[in-house]
Amino acid sequence: MKQGKVSNNVIRRLPRYLRKLDELTESGVGRISSFELGQQLGLTPSQIRQDFSNFGEFGQQGYGYNVEALRAQIAGILGMDRGFRAILIGVGNIGHALMDNFSFTEWGVELSAAFDVKESLIGSEFNGVPIYSEDSLEDYLNTHDIQIAVLAVPKTVALAVTEKLIRNGIEAIWNFTNIELTEPNSTTIVENVHFSDSLLALSYYVAERQDERGQKA
Amino acid sequence: MKQGKVSNNVIRRLPRYLRKLDELTESGVGRISSFELGQQLGLTPSQIRQDFSNFGEFGQQGYGYNVEALRAQIAGILGMDRGFRAILIGVGNIGHALMDNFSFTEWGVELSAAFDVKESLIGSEFNGVPIYSEDSLEDYLNTHDIQIAVLAVPKTVALAVTEKLIRNGIEAIWNFTNIELTEPNSTTIVENVHFSDSLLALSYYVAERQDERGQKA
């Protein structure tokens, strides 16, 4: 279905399309034009058509998109139907928050296990996910088919844990530590979660609003 | 300094430039060409020059950018020197994680206070930030100069708290609840933090890698 390498900017927009389509489904909308979809997402219709054209034919000229079908196509492109499995390393505040509030399955990912060094956590379960000792991490990786490691350990041990994960052939690291893991080698995919990027964008818009008010005054 | 409305995509790249420039400073790099900067960020030199051209003159043709000066300019554009103040509402897992690990001041924002409904938290302090009863939220907003509300409350109360914030004139909401707050009115800026966007991009790249392997096999 896919034609060559797709730009990172397009990939980053796909989850936004997905969320919007879910919203539309919830409000009972079954079909939407690229114009209307663009309006709701702050994109031009031509950008939307261009984005989708990276992945083949979507919708029918003049008829708009079938919301359900488009949603399924995007979910497929995003690998949500591949049955990816993840483990969580570090059950501190962020780790707990993810286990508690973040629905991995909603995004097609199964959270299989969590790992920590804290005796009081080891052997327990949280929302059905077992928490094991970090000592058993390598064994676990070698005996289970895991694609994604969610890294939520303290900064001080982030690099050591990362090395262990790579040594054991993990495919991808979803990195919640504040340490930027630049792709450590060509075979591990790293996604750094930077809260600051989001705060700074917000800050920009507040500053912009201040300037606008200043100009008006 | 700024010339007209700048596209959201450009704004989203600014924090990435900032992080890269901080990294360069740490490694003792004082000057960098747009070519080299582009290489390190996966952008073309012309895209970089175009991004910066939105905000006036940056660097000198043929000499590249002075890392420190460019960093200061971008920080200014992002409003990091405006002295914005934030409050946190909800000191659960995510709220705790933010208070514990996220350095607001590093990004030019002061976290002034936190609010919760839990008796055991009210009246305490965490990393120097006082935690007050949510009952006093409106009073606090009316007597302090606060621009940003960090929303980390349970889903069930997210909308009610948001209404309260808007009613009391908050400028911006940094939304960590899983509820998408579409800009509720024209005067409140909302930044939704969607962990799923990041996980799905990761998932895409794992799927892409699988497909490449499949083609090779």
Boltz contact constraints between the chains, C-beta under 6 A:
constraints:
  - contact:
      token1: [A, 11]
      token2: [B, 201]
      max_distance: 6.0
  - contact:
      token1: [A, 11]
      token2: [B, 204]
      max_distance: 6.0
  - contact:
      token1: [A, 12]
      token2: [B, 201]
      max_distance: 6.0
  - contact:
      token1: [A, 15]
      token2: [B, 197]
      max_distance: 6.0
  - contact:
      token1: [A, 15]
      token2: [B, 200]
      max_distance: 6.0
  - contact:
      token1: [A, 78]
      token2: [B, 200]
      max_distance: 6.0
  - contact:
      token1: [A, 78]
      token2: [B, 203]
      max_distance: 6.0
  - contact:
      token1: [A, 78]
      token2: [B, 204]
      max_distance: 6.0
  - contact:
      token1: [A, 79]
      token2: [B, 203]
      max_distance: 6.0
  - contact:
      token1: [A, 79]
      token2: [B, 204]
      max_distance: 6.0
  - contact:
      token1: [A, 79]
      token2: [B, 207]
      max_distance: 6.0
  - contact:
      token1: [A, 82]
      token2: [B, 207]
      max_distance: 6.0
  - contact:
      token1: [A, 93]
      token2: [B, 93]
      max_distance: 6.0
  - contact:
      token1: [A, 93]
      token2: [B, 96]
      max_distance: 6.0
  - contact:
      token1: [A, 93]
      token2: [B, 97]
      max_distance: 6.0
  - contact:
      token1: [A, 93]
      token2: [B, 100]
      max_distance: 6.0
  - contact:
      token1: [A, 94]
      token2: [B, 97]
      max_distance: 6.0
  - contact:
      token1: [A, 96]
      token2: [B, 93]
      max_distance: 6.0
  - contact:
      token1: [A, 97]
      token2: [B, 93]
      max_distance: 6.0
  - contact:
      token1: [A, 97]
      token2: [B, 94]
      max_distance: 6.0
  - contact:
      token1: [A, 100]
      token2: [B, 93]
      max_distance: 6.0
  - contact:
      token1: [A, 102]
      token2: [B, 195]
      max_distance: 6.0
  - contact:
      token1: [A, 107]
      token2: [B, 196]
      max_distance: 6.0
  - contact:
      token1: [A, 107]
      token2: [B, 199]
      max_distance: 6.0
  - contact:
      token1: [A, 107]
      token2: [B, 200]
      max_distance: 6.0
  - contact:
      token1: [A, 147]
      token2: [B, 206]
      max_distance: 6.0
  - contact:
      token1: [A, 171]
      token2: [B, 206]
      max_distance: 6.0
  - contact:
      token1: [A, 172]
      token2: [B, 202]
      max_distance: 6.0
  - contact:
      token1: [A, 172]
      token2: [B, 206]
      max_distance: 6.0
  - contact:
      token1: [A, 174]
      token2: [B, 202]
      max_distance: 6.0
  - contact:
      token1: [A, 189]
      token2: [B, 205]
      max_distance: 6.0
  - contact:
      token1: [A, 191]
      token2: [B, 198]
      max_distance: 6.0
  - contact:
      token1: [A, 191]
      token2: [B, 202]
      max_distance: 6.0
  - contact:
      token1: [A, 193]
      token2: [B, 198]
      max_distance: 6.0
  - contact:
      token1: [A, 195]
      token2: [B, 102]
      max_distance: 6.0
  - contact:
      token1: [A, 196]
      token2: [B, 107]
      max_distance: 6.0
  - contact:
      token1: [A, 197]
      token2: [B, 15]
      max_distance: 6.0
  - contact:
      token1: [A, 198]
      token2: [B, 191]
      max_distance: 6.0
  - contact:
      token1: [A, 198]
      token2: [B, 193]
      max_distance: 6.0
  - contact:
      token1: [A, 199]
      token2: [B, 107]
      max_distance: 6.0
  - contact:
      token1: [A, 200]
      token2: [B, 15]
      max_distance: 6.0
  - contact:
      token1: [A, 200]
      token2: [B, 78]
      max_distance: 6.0
  - contact:
      token1: [A, 200]
      token2: [B, 107]
      max_distance: 6.0
  - contact:
      token1: [A, 201]
      token2: [B, 11]
      max_distance: 6.0
  - contact:
      token1: [A, 201]
      token2: [B, 12]
      max_distance: 6.0
  - contact:
      token1: [A, 202]
      token2: [B, 172]
      max_distance: 6.0
  - contact:
      token1: [A, 202]
      token2: [B, 174]
      max_distance: 6.0
  - contact:
      token1: [A, 202]
      token2: [B, 191]
      max_distance: 6.0
  - contact:
      token1: [A, 203]
      token2: [B, 78]
      max_distance: 6.0
  - contact:
      token1: [A, 203]
      token2: [B, 79]
      max_distance: 6.0
  - contact:
      token1: [A, 204]
      token2: [B, 11]
      max_distance: 6.0
  - contact:
      token1: [A, 204]
      token2: [B, 78]
      max_distance: 6.0
  - contact:
      token1: [A, 204]
      token2: [B, 79]
      max_distance: 6.0
  - contact:
      token1: [A, 205]
      token2: [B, 189]
      max_distance: 6.0
  - contact:
      token1: [A, 206]
      token2: [B, 147]
      max_distance: 6.0
  - contact:
      token1: [A, 206]
      token2: [B, 171]
      max_distance: 6.0
  - contact:
      token1: [A, 206]
      token2: [B, 172]
      max_distance: 6.0
  - contact:
      token1: [A, 207]
      token2: [B, 79]
      max_distance: 6.0
  - contact:
      token1: [A, 207]
      token2: [B, 82]
      max_distance: 6.0
